[in-house]
C-alpha cells in the first residue's frame, strides 16, 4: 500500500449521495458530474426508478438463486427478448455485469487450441477473459489493421477470435469495425465487439457502432449499466451462441441472477433508448460532444475529439490525481485515470458527458480545468 501511495496509484472511493444526474453531491457539496457513464441521464429517470420499484414489489427484492437453478424470472426473459429484437439477432442473454459477460464469453469460446487476437487498449474485463480461457493471446497495436492482418494470417490454431471495444472506454475513439470485420471474414476469424460505451449512444435507436457500420459480428456485447441506466450486460447473437454461453459461461452459471428490480429498470431504460426520447437524448449528447471539443480547443487544449468520452492527457499519475482533486475543489468532478487502467505514463483526466449537461456546465468544466492547470 505504501508503494501504491508513493507512486500516486492508491485508490479510494468517493461517496456520492442523491439521485444520479449532471450534479453529484460529494461530502455534502454539489459538484458538476463529469465522471459517470450515465450518458443519457437514465439512471435518475423517474420511469426507470418506478420500474425498479414496481418490479421489486411484484417479484421480490432478490432473485434467490442462479439463473439455471431457481433465479430465472419473467423479467429476465423480457429483457433478453427486448435486446434480441432491438439488436436484430436470434437471441440474447443477460449477465450480472459487463465484467462477468466478457470473462464468460472469452473463457467459453476459446481454449488452448485457439488464438485470441486483442486490441492493446481493450478493457480489463477482456484481458481477464483472455487469461481465464487459457488460449494463447496476441495483442495488436490500437487500431493497427496491418498488424491485425499479420496475426490473422498465422496458422496452427483451431479457431481465431478477434476482440475489440467499439467506442474505447478511456479514449472515446471509435474502432474501424467495418475494416476489422472485413479482415475477420477474409481470414475466417470470429469477431467479438464490446459495445459497453456505444450501446444506447451510437447508431439507429442506440443499437451500437457495429449496427451503425452495417456489420453483424458473431458476438455483440453491451452493458446495461451505462447509457441504459441500470446495471448488468447483454450478449446478442445466434441461438447457438447464446445456448453455448448459458451452458458453458461460468460467470453466468455460478452466480446469483440479477435482482428483479435491476431488470425492471434495464427494460425501462432499453425502451427509452429505442424510442424518440432516446433519439432526443442522443442528439443532445452529440451536440454536447461537439460543443465541449470547441470549448477545449478555444481554451488551448488541441487534439481532442468530439464525443461523449473526452480524455485530457496529463501523463504522470500523481499530478493527474492532484489536478483532478483541484477540479473537484472548483466544483467539477472529473476523475483521474491512471495505471493500470491505462498504460503507465498516459494518465489523464477523463470527462464523460451527459445529454443533460448544459452549455453552462461545459463552460464551467473547461474554465475550471484551465484555471487549475495555469
Ligand atoms: N467493457 C468495457 C469496455 C467497460 O468500460 C466496462 C466497464 N467499465 C465493462 C466492460 C464492464 O462492464 P460492467 O461495469 O457492467 O461490469
Boltz pocket constraint, residues with backbone or C-beta under 6 A from the ligand:
constraints:
  - pocket:
      binder: B
      contacts: [[A, 96], [A, 97], [A, 98], [A, 99], [A, 100], [A, 102], [A, 123], [A, 125], [A, 165], [A, 167], [A, 169], [A, 194], [A, 196], [A, 197], [A, 223], [A, 224], [A, 225], [A, 232], [A, 233]]
      max_distance: 6.0
